[in-house]
Each structure stands twice: as C-alpha cells, then as structure tokens.
C-alpha cells in the first residue's frame, strides 16, 4: 500500500509542473472577443421568454453608433434567426456595415410606402466596455497580471408598425471577469479597435510588505517555539 501511495504522489508531482506550463501557454481572449461573449450572453438574457408574433419580419434599428452596439446587434440578429425569425437589417445601421453584415433594401419605417406589417426592434447600449480593475501581485514582489472586467447594459423595445404599439420593452445586463497575464497585455489588445483599457496603478509599498511581514511573523513564532523547547 505504501508503495502505491508513493507512486501516486510521485506522479502528481510530475504532473503539476506540466499542467502549470500548459496553463501559462494559453492566451487570453482579446478585448473584442471577451466583449462579444458578453454581448451574446446579454442578448440571450434579453430575448429569454419573448414571444414574437409568428410570420412577421422584424426590422432591426440601431440608431446609436459605436463598436459596442455592433457586438450587441450582431448577437441579437443571430439569436432571432436561429429561432426562425425573418430579420431585415436597415441600411441606416452603421454597425451592420462595419461588421460586414448584409443589409436589406427596405424603406424607412417613417416612409408611408414601407411595409406596415413589419415589427421594429429598437436597440440601445446604455453602457459597455472593458477595463482592468486591479493588479494581481506575485510573491514576494511584482505583478503577475491584471483582473479584467467586461460588462454591458442594454435595452430594447419591439414596436408594431401597423399601429405603433409597443409590444414589449426590456433591459438586460451582463459581465464577466478573467485574468490577463502581464506579458499578454499586447495580445489582448489585438484587433480590439477603440477598446483600450488603462492599466491600474500598482499601488503602494504597504501591500508589497504584507507578505514579507507574514513570513517574518511565522519565522519568529517557529524560532520562539523551538527556543522554549530547549
């Protein structure tokens, strides 16, 4: 039995360095990718439980310009089409053009010649972004990486263009947090456009001294214990 335990412990000790090396080689998501993940999470939450009138196309209007709206709009369109809804993207949506999404040649909802049987989905991103919230320290001194927060808060309303009745209005929010190693900061910025979060200040010397103080106290207690035994 003791030989088996010794073999198991030896195997575990050999596996731990390899596993930590593999983890160190895994690159983090870029800022754009992590915000896109949050956008899909928020879109799923926003449309959960929503019942759309069957057989009626939905126009997606996105009057607010910006990259963060583009992430959210694309996620909403994908969710609607996965559910079998016909989605008409209006040419006035700048985000669709920037993302390379095809648009449909439909009239403005204010144009009386437009199809009044359509539904119009108005989208708004009230807040969204990526930020580094705090530095993650390593022992005994230095910084190993930064904690990153991606968040988004959105709202939407569905309007029946035949009578301009608001069928429903909802809001949703979501966030996710991960760690970006110090050496991976340039990679995390890759292809993220205007998403350029600042690095938090490393803070003061008291935080750096805390682990040293703990080690000193523990060492002193051990020395005191053995001196009393003698």
C-alpha positions in Angstrom: 0.0 0.0 0.0 2.8 2.4 0.9 4.5 1.8 -2.5 1.3 2.6 -4.3 0.9 5.9 -2.3 4.5 6.8 -3.1 3.9 6.1 -6.8 0.7 8.2 -6.8 2.4 11.1 -5.1 5.4 11.0 -7.5 3.1 11.0 -10.4 1.2 14.0 -9.0 4.4 15.9 -8.5 5.4 15.3 -12.1 2.0 16.3 -13.5 1.7 19.6 -11.6 4.6 21.4 -13.3 3.4 20.2 -16.7 -0.1 21.4 -16.1 1.1 24.8 -14.9 3.2 25.1 -18.0 0.3 24.3 -20.3 -1.9 26.9 -18.4 0.8 29.5 -18.9 0.8 28.9 -22.7 -2.9 29.6 -23.0 -3.5 33.0 -24.5 -6.4 35.1 -23.1 -9.3 36.4 -25.2 -8.8 39.7 -26.9 -10.9 42.7 -25.6 -13.1 42.4 -28.6 -13.7 38.7 -28.1 -14.5 38.9 -24.4 -16.9 41.8 -25.0 -18.5 39.8 -27.9 -19.0 36.9 -25.4 -20.8 39.3 -23.0 -22.9 40.6 -25.9 -24.2 37.1 -26.7 -24.9 36.4 -23.0 -26.9 39.7 -22.7 -28.7 39.0 -26.0 -29.8 35.6 -24.8 -31.0 37.0 -21.5 -32.9 39.8 -23.2 -34.8 37.5 -25.6 -35.5 34.8 -23.0 -39.2 34.3 -22.7 -40.0 36.7 -25.5 -42.7 35.5 -27.9 -42.7 37.2 -31.3 -45.9 37.3 -33.5 -45.5 34.5 -36.0 -44.9 35.1 -39.7 -44.0 38.8 -39.3 -40.5 40.1 -40.2 -38.5 42.1 -37.7 -36.6 45.2 -38.6 -33.5 45.9 -36.5 -32.9 49.5 -35.9 -29.6 50.6 -34.2 -29.5 54.4 -34.1 -26.5 54.6 -31.7 -23.2 54.4 -33.4 -20.2 52.5 -32.0 -18.4 49.2 -31.8 -20.1 48.1 -28.6 -23.5 48.4 -30.4 -22.2 46.4 -33.3 -21.4 43.5 -30.9 -24.9 43.6 -29.4 -26.7 44.0 -32.7 -24.9 41.1 -34.3 -25.7 38.8 -31.3 -29.4 39.8 -31.4 -29.7 39.1 -35.1 -28.0 35.7 -34.7 -30.4 34.8 -31.9 -33.5 35.8 -33.8 -32.5 34.0 -37.0 -31.6 30.9 -35.0 -35.2 31.0 -33.8 -36.6 31.1 -37.3 -37.5 34.8 -37.3 -37.0 36.8 -40.6 -34.8 39.7 -39.8 -34.5 42.8 -42.0 -31.4 44.9 -41.4 -31.9 48.5 -42.3 -29.2 50.3 -44.3 -29.2 53.1 -41.7 -27.5 50.9 -39.2 -23.8 51.8 -39.4 -22.8 48.9 -37.2 -24.0 46.3 -39.8 -21.8 47.9 -42.4 -18.7 47.9 -40.2 -19.2 44.2 -39.3 -19.8 43.3 -42.9 -23.3 42.2 -42.3 -25.6 42.4 -45.4 -28.5 44.9 -45.3 -31.9 44.7 -46.9 -33.3 47.3 -49.2 -36.4 48.3 -47.2 -37.9 51.8 -46.8 -37.6 53.8 -43.6 -40.2 53.0 -41.0 -41.3 56.6 -41.3 -41.9 56.2 -45.0 -45.7 55.5 -45.6 -44.7 53.3 -48.5 -42.9 50.9 -46.2 -44.4 47.6 -45.2 -46.6 48.4 -42.2 -46.9 44.7 -41.2 -43.2 44.6 -40.0 -42.2 44.7 -36.4 -39.4 47.1 -35.5 -36.8 46.3 -32.8 -35.1 49.3 -31.3 -31.8 48.5 -29.6 -29.7 50.7 -27.3 -26.5 50.0 -25.5 -26.6 52.1 -22.3 -23.1 51.2 -21.1 -20.4 48.8 -22.3 -16.7 48.4 -22.1 -13.6 46.5 -21.0 -11.4 47.6 -18.1 -8.6 46.4 -15.9 -9.9 46.6 -12.4 -6.9 45.7 -10.3 -3.4 44.4 -10.4 -2.6 40.8 -9.3 0.6 40.5 -7.4 3.1 37.7 -7.2 5.2 36.7 -4.2 7.3 38.3 -2.9 7.2 41.4 -5.1 6.0 42.3 -8.6 2.8 42.0 -10.6 1.8 38.7 -12.4 -1.2 40.1 -14.3 -4.4 42.1 -14.1 -8.0 41.3 -13.5 -10.1 42.3 -16.4 -13.9 43.1 -16.4 -16.1 43.2 -19.5 -19.6 44.4 -19.0 -22.7 45.6 -21.0 -26.0 47.1 -20.1 -28.7 47.2 -22.9 -32.3 48.0 -23.6 -34.7 47.1 -26.4 -38.3 47.7 -27.4 -40.4 46.0 -30.0 -42.9 48.2 -31.9 -45.8 47.1 -34.2 -45.5 49.4 -37.2 -49.2 48.8 -38.1 -50.4 50.8 -35.1 -47.1 52.0 -33.5 -47.9 50.0 -30.3 -45.0 49.0 -28.1 -45.4 45.2 -27.7 -42.7 44.9 -25.1 -39.7 46.7 -23.6 -36.9 45.1 -21.7 -33.5 45.7 -20.4 -30.6 43.3 -19.5 -27.1 43.4 -18.3 -24.2 41.0 -18.0 -20.5 40.9 -17.2 -17.6 38.5 -17.0 -14.2 38.7 -15.3 -10.9 37.0 -16.1 -7.2 37.4 -15.7 -4.7 38.7 -18.2 -1.0 38.0 -17.6 1.3 40.9 -17.8 3.1 39.5 -20.8 -0.1 39.0 -22.7 -1.3 42.6 -22.5 -0.3 43.4 -26.1 -2.1 40.3 -27.4 -5.3 41.1 -25.5 -5.4 44.5 -27.3 -5.0 42.9 -30.8 -7.9 43.8 -33.2 -9.9 45.5 -30.5 -10.2 48.9 -32.1 -11.2 51.6 -29.5 -11.3 49.1 -26.6 -8.1 50.2 -24.9 -8.4 49.9 -21.1 -5.9 51.6 -19.0 -3.6 49.7 -16.6 -4.4 50.4 -12.9 -1.7 51.8 -10.8 0.3 49.2 -8.9 -0.4 50.8 -5.5 1.9 51.4 -2.6 4.6 49.8 -0.6 2.4 48.5 2.3 0.9 45.9 0.0 4.3 44.8 -1.1 5.4 44.5 2.6 2.4 42.4 3.7 3.7 39.0 2.5 7.2 39.8 3.9 5.6 40.7 7.3 3.7 37.5 7.4 6.8 35.4 6.6 8.7 37.3 9.3 6.0 36.7 12.0 5.7 33.0 11.1 9.5 32.6 11.3 9.6 34.4 14.6 6.9 32.1 16.1 8.8 29.0 14.9 12.1 30.2 16.4 10.3 31.1 19.7 8.7 27.6 19.8 11.9 25.7 19.5 13.8 28.0 21.8 11.2 27.4 24.5 11.5 23.6 24.0 15.3 23.8 24.6 
